[in-house]
């Protein structure tokens, strides 16, 4: 009985020693295969993926990578002029008595729209939201 326990103890010790050696070997192999300094950080994946045949420079790609909130364009002068023309055409279809109040209201809304977009774009350019 004593010999069986001694033999079993020897097998268990031998098995534990082999496992510890294997663990040390794997840890050493892992450290050698992935050297990483404290300054090196994992690379992040881009927020946008270009599925077209068009190649963009890094500078051109920065804006879409910032996200949708930064991709607003300033309202072009031509866009505002077209909006004014469409509003004027719609106002002229109204009765003569209603045209002036609606022109005043449309002018105020257009001014709010242009100042709101200008303020939004200025805060986005400054890096605040």
N, C-alpha and C positions, 0 to 999 in steps of 0.2 A: 504494500500500500504506500509506504513511504517512497519507494522508487518511482511509482506512477505519478505521485504528486510532484516529485522533484523533476521528472521528465516533462510534465505538463508546465511546470514553472519555467523550465529552460526554454520550451517552445514559445511560451507567451513572451518571455524576455527577448528572445530572438525575433519574434514577429514585431514587437514594439520597436526594437532597434532598427529593423528594416524600414518600418513605416516612418520613423524619425529621419532616417537617412534620405528616404525618398522625398519627404517634405522639405528638408534642407536643400536638396538638389533642385527641386522645382522652384523654391523661393529664389535661389541663386540664379537660376535660368531666367526667371521672370524679371528680376532686377537687371540682368544683363541685356535682355531683349528690349526693355522699355526704359531707357535712361531719361529721366525727367528732372529738370532743375526747378527751383521754386519760381523762377521768372517765367518759365514756359507754361502757357495755359492751353487747355484744349481748344482746338479750332471750332468755331461755331459755323453752322450751316447758314447760307444766305436766306433771307426772307422771301426773295423772289427767285423764280427759276425761268430762264429765258428759253421758251419752246420754239422760238423762231430761228430763221437763218441769219438774222441780224446780230452782229457782234457789237457790244457796247464797251466803251472804255470804263475804267474803274470809276472815274468821276461821274460819268453818265449813269452808272449803276447805283451810286450812293443814294440818290433821291428815292428811287423805288424801294430800296432797302430800308429807308427810314419808316416807311409805312404809308398807308393811304391818307392819313391826316396831313402829310406834308406834300402831297402831290397836287394840291389845288393851284390853279393858275390864276393870275390876276385877270379880272374881267377886261377883255380887250375893248378898246374904244369903239371898234366896229360893232361888237356885240351889244354894247349899251345903245349905240345909235340904232341898231336894228330893233332893239326892244322899245325904244321911243317911237319908232315908226309904227310898229305893230300896235302899241297902246293908242297912238293917235288915230289910227284907222279904226280901232274898236270904239273909241270915244266918239268919233264922227258918226257912227251908226246910231248913237243915242239921240234922244230929243234935245233940242237946242237949249232948254232950260237946265238939263242935267250935265251938259258937256263941261262947263267951267268947274263945277264942284269935283267932277271926276278927274279933270286935268290936274287940279290942285292935289287931290288925293294920290294920283299916279306919280306926280312929281315928288311928293314927300316919300312915297314908298321907294322910288328909284334912288333918291338920295340916301335913304336908310340902307338900301342894298349895297350901294357903292361904298359907303363909309364902313359898313359892317365887314365887307370883304377886304377892304384896305386894312382895317384894324386886325382882322384875323391873320392876314398874310404878314403884317408887321410883327405880330407876336410870334408867329411860326419862324420867321427869319431870325428873330432874336433868341430863339431856343426856349421860349417860355410858352406855356399854353393856358 
